[in-house]
Amino acid sequence: MKIKEVGKNSFSTDLSLSSDSPWFDGHFPQKPILPALAIIYIVLNLVRLSTKKPNLHLKTIPKSRIRSLVLPGQHIEVRCEITHESEKNSLYSVKFEINRQGERVGDGRMEVG
């Protein structure tokens, strides 16, 4: 993933989702879609890259919503806004959104530390 800085604490990346990606294996046979877990994984790795902290782990997902299915071969943009909540325990709050051709397909918030 290549990160583009959007603002002081905002980052984005563009991804093309190949139809042979392992994320589509078995989810679902004959009609593959990108699982929500894949979106969470992509966002977490974007945060790790942008903060240069590869050992960050997911703590909670207080909000997450999938609005539309993402299919093999589609192109998405992942945008994140990261707030450093606490120096003491390295907790970050992350707001994210997933867009496809200008249409919001998912969004949410997670905490990592």
RAKATA-V978441 format. One record per residue. OMEGA is omega in degrees with one decimal (* if undefined). Layout:
OMEGA / OMEGA
This chain:
173.2 / -176.4 / 172.7 / 175.9 / -179.4 / -180.0 / -177.5 / -179.7 / -178.3 / -177.4 / 175.8 / 173.7 / 176.1 / -178.7 / 169.4 / -174.6 / -178.3 / -179.9 / 178.2 / 177.4 / 178.5 / 178.5 / -177.1 / -179.1 / 173.6 / -177.8 / 8.8 / 178.7 / 178.8 / 178.8 / -174.2 / 173.3 / 177.6 / -179.7 / 177.5 / 178.3 / 178.8 / 178.4 / 178.3 / 178.8 / 179.7 / 180.0 / 179.7 / 179.8 / 174.6 / 177.5 / 178.3 / -180.0 / -175.0 / 179.2 / -175.4 / 177.8 / -174.6 / -177.2 / 177.2 / 179.4 / 177.1 / 177.6 / -179.8 / 172.0 / -178.6 / -179.4 / 174.9 / -179.5 / 173.1 / -176.3 / -175.8 / 179.8 / 173.5 / -174.3 / 176.9 / 177.8 / -179.7 / -179.6 / 178.9 / 171.2 / 178.4 / 179.6 / -179.8 / 170.8 / -172.6 / 176.4 / 178.0 / -173.5 / -173.8 / 174.9 / -175.0 / -176.6 / 177.7 / 179.6 / 178.1 / 172.5 / -174.9 / 169.7 / -178.7 / 172.7 / 179.2 / -179.2 / 175.4 / -179.9 / 177.4 / -179.8 / 177.7 / 177.5 / 178.2 / 176.3 / 178.6 / 179.5 / 176.2 / 173.7 / 179.2 / 179.5 / *
